[in-house]
């Protein structure tokens, strides 16, 4: 599994960051090209998106820590 952030994934895939749809294009492209079992693109305050072969991308939003 690899875990690039959005900027690293953009640079590696040569797909500009324009929103969630571009993140999904980056992830699918990198997963296919690198032939890895899983890829997680971290997106800072926007959470992360998980990619696995033959699965739809799964977006995980961040949760507020509340009181910290």
Rosetta blueprint (number, residue, H / E / L):
1 X L
2 X E
3 X L
4 X L
5 X E
6 X H
7 X H
8 X H
9 X H
10 X H
11 X H
12 X H
13 X H
14 X L
15 X L
16 X L
17 X L
18 X L
19 X L
20 X H
21 X H
22 X H
23 X H
24 X H
25 X H
26 X H
27 X H
28 X H
29 X H
30 X H
31 X H
32 X H
33 X H
34 X H
35 X L
36 X L
37 X L
38 X E
39 X E
40 X E
41 X E
42 X E
43 X L
44 X H
45 X H
46 X H
47 X L
48 X E
49 X E
50 X E
51 X E
52 X E
53 X L
54 X L
55 X L
56 X L
57 X L
58 X E
59 X E
60 X E
61 X L
62 X L
63 X L
64 X L
65 X L
66 X L
67 X L
68 X L
